Amino acid sequence: MNSKFKEYAIYQIYPKSFQDTNSDGFGDLEGVIKRLPLLAKLGIDMIWLSPFYKSHQYDNGYDVDDYKSIDPRYGDFEVFDRLVAEAKKYNIGIMLDMVFNHTSIHHEWFQESLKGNKKYQDYYIWKDEEEITNWESKFGGSAWEYCEELDKYYLHLYHPNQADLNWKNPQVRNEFSDVLRFWMDKGVKGFRFDVINVTTKPDVYEDDHIGDGRRFYTDGPQLMGWMHEIYDKAGFDESIVTVAELSSTSIENSNKYTNPKNGIFSMAFNFHHLKVDYVDGNKWTVTDMDWNDFFTLIDEWQRKAEEQDGWSAWFLNNHDQPRAVSRFGNPEKYHYESATALATLTHLMRGTPYVYQGEEIGMTNPDYESIDDYEDYESTNYYKILVENGTSEEDALKAINFKSRDNSRAPLRWDDSEYGGFSDVEPWIGVNKDKSINYMDAINDKHSVFYHYQDLIRLRKEHKAIAYGSYKSLYFDDKVYIFERAYEDEKLVVLINVSEEEYELSDTIKETIKDGNIISNNYSNFNFSKLAPYQAVVVSI
């Protein structure tokens, strides 16, 4: 397996919210082309595009109507071909999202199954009423939807209009190979596989009396063989970069999937570190971050990934998460410091870092004022559930403000105009009202968050200890995380303070770094003995 991806920084674009060029309030592929020079300036190696296929937008494009299409609101194949060609000029590859666990109910396959076509009925998971289980949808409510046309129920682990596919059917897997080959022929160099480890449904469906059903369909033993089969038929080679989104997985499974000896993905996302601020497993809570728990978890994943030769995709921001600087930092008092500290944490880990559009300028949550400002189905549905279960409307809105996926889907602010330079008309969802955080100001300020990200991406290419080196924790508590990255005769020590207090380093750490050289650009007031609030420093020793 080609390991060049270990040097990459991959940039995620949520096309709907990136840049509108045709004045319809929606971002488009032409907008991606327009902003390529700035992304090249940042230094990224690959762009991951969230779905732009034809879709009814029940789940913002993750309900796919046709895998081999481009929704007209985003452009057409002529624009896509230009995007691939223009990105190549900057040595930037294109990665696409493959949503293979489910299709939209408007997909041709599902529509054919409704007509009684037996071939396509076997593409999905249909059950009679007495066969359905008590499994819960990850968006709330039952995971089964009644279909009057067939007098049967179909499985949907997510939105009711996202019907789960039957991976046990080899014809379905052949369809996947065909889709991958189609996009590879168009110059695509990477694929991100959405919730890929929940595709392994059981032979026998039964009620879950201790959970929501996920233990019956997550990380089944068939996945490895299925993916190898799909790749072989698609004609994969070592130039293709793959990343798995793994839902509720284990360290062992993540490393098994990404081990180069027989693995099926270049790298994998897990979400355990982004559930540390859940209360009793409940996402919709507003609570302080337990940094000691967070660092304990990160440390375990780092150590075991190295021991088991796995590879992680590291991130704190994406289209399904609130803005990290609002969630984990203090954007009011320590905006620059919070954003750069969190960036250093992500980029100095053993693993490939991902940058989600806008985090490189420190974008914050939009803090919408009403539930009516939200578009995300998960958010609006859980708001109703919270209120129905006795939570006040005020507290329910606070929870949505804090954790909603729409926090990251607010349009990217390019300037301080009314619609942020995203569009010249009112966007599909509200722009962040804070005009001070925008791309043009960041570019014009050599001490902005943008240039810290640029520096981190450059360091990964210049220092093999970052891209390929070993990991060792030196110390962490509820305020600081200090670890070492080493490769051959090079050693780097990364020191990150995530508190609002000055932190005195221990004598042991002082002795370790005393003769070192600072190689990161975020080091004001650092004297090799104390870390300022939210300060992050990389020292070569």
Helices and strands as residue ranges (DSSP letters): G 4-7, E 10-13, G 15-17, H 29-42, E 46-49, E 54-55, E 64-66, H 77-89, E 93-98, E 102-104, H 108-114, H 118-121, E 126-127, G 129-131, E 144-147, E 152-155, E 162-164, H 170-184, E 190-193, G 196-198, G 214-216, H 223-234, E 241-245, H 251-258, E 267-269, G 272-275, H 291-307, E 313-314, H 324-328, H 335-347, E 352-356, G 359-361, G 371-373, H 377-388, H 393-403, H 406-409, H 439-444, H 449-462, H 464-467, E 470-476, E 480-487, E 490-497, E 503-504, H 507-513, E 517-518, E 530-531, E 536-540
